[in-house]
Amino acid sequence: TQSIEIVNFNDTKIIHSKSITIKCRDNYSAGNPTVENTTANCMNGTLGPLLICYRDCKKDDFSHQSLTIVDQKIGHNSFIDAICRAGYKAIDGASYEEGLKCEDGNINLTNESLSCERDES
């Protein structure tokens, strides 16, 4: 698939019982942050197990009136810290640590009540 690549493999085909190493391409990550690559075997014309890679999130893709993202690299399935933008403050002193989550390239609120209000002080 377009999200994975074969590491150090220059042949045009993978023969039966051959093992290869696959990893997620740039801007993709596995659902488990500790997995960077895996070994796949060709058996009877089928390659497996395959590494499932998901799109990473981009800080610039997140648009919210009063929240901004702290983290720079945001891999799939990771929680994201957010803070109130300049000129805003957290309502009731709420914490936005891990208040967002990256899910296959999309940044979603983990708590719909997260919000900031204009700081009038």
Secondary structure, DSSP 8 states (H G I E B T S, - for coil): -TTEEEES---SS--TT-EEEEEE-TTEEESSTT--EEEEEEETTEEES---EEE-B-GGG---SSEEE--S-B-TT-EE-EEE-TTEEEGGG---TT-EEEETTEEEESSTT--EEE---
